[in-house]
Amino acid sequence: MKNTTTTQVITIKDVIRELDKIIEWSKENQSRVGYFAVLYRMVTQRVELGIEQNEFNDNPRMEKLDVIFAKRYIDAFWGWQRKEEITHSWQVAFEATENSSTIVLQQILLGINAHINLDLGLSTMLTMENKDPFDDIVTDFDAINNVLAGLVDKFKARLIETSPLVKLACKIGKGKENLLATFSIDIARAGAWYFASNLRNASMSPTSDKKVQDLIERKDQKVGDNAKELASPTPTFLKLFVWIASLTESNKPSEVIVKLESHADDILKEDTLAMKVATSSTEQEQVIITEEVLEEI
């Protein structure tokens, strides 16, 4: 399955603009779609800052990867809105946003599942299309994923700490092969690189189009199956805990989105401070940067 909608996105600023639109649409329409969009905008803003600070080995290439990657999500969302055919992974994730018993943490993980496990590998392959060596991008691939993992961990921690029942549900699910409790960005990243490498190898064969499409469809099916497990966790008693936890969350998505935006702003400021201090050349600069950022918090 393919995302058939194409949004005009060329730069990382275009990406942020489009994410703003999805978040505002979510507020106006009381949609849980905005939960993941808030997280994604925070990550994109952080990547934009990293590019401006020359944090990556190849900053123009990083922006290209970011744009290709983001378009997978943006096009999937608007395609879903227009009832077009989109990938199975995103179809399951978006359908779950219509279920009031799906908690915020599930919504976030469903978005991450589709975007990292399917979209990232494909976007990496497309970024390096007709470029050699392919693994020249691996350092920046790891760097952007380190940024993502750090921000997601902080975001998840805030969600769990503010909901004792969600914290308990995750604790109960550990050791029971349950994705809600054991989902790992590091494992997803490793899988994304493996998928990207397989796509690259397939693209070099005489029957490349068919091989690449077959790989994408098989991966999409597997990621979509993971999404179903995230949306409806097993065993039954964990599903019951999640349902009870959902009763403690606001039934007005616009209120949740505003709260998530506040979390995202705080996390981004903290991470920005850490990055600027780490890249400053003198102790005096570190003090000045720290004072400037703290004044904004």
Secondary structure, DSSP 8 states (H G I E B T S, - for coil): ----------SHHHHHHHHHHHHHHHHHTT-THHHHHHHHHHHHHHHHHHHHTT-SSSHHHHHHHHHHHHHHHHHHHHHHHTT----HHHHHHHHHTT-TTS-HHHHHHHHHHHIIIIIIHHHHHHHTTT-S-GGGGHHHHHHHHHHHHHHHHHHHHHHHHT-HHHHHHHHHHTTTT-HHHH--HHHHHHHHHHHHHHHHHHHTSTTHHHHHHHHHHHHHHHHHHHHHHHHS-SSHHHHHHHHHHHHTS-S-HHHHHHHHHHHHHHHHHHHHHHHHHHH-SSHHHHHHHHHHHHHH-
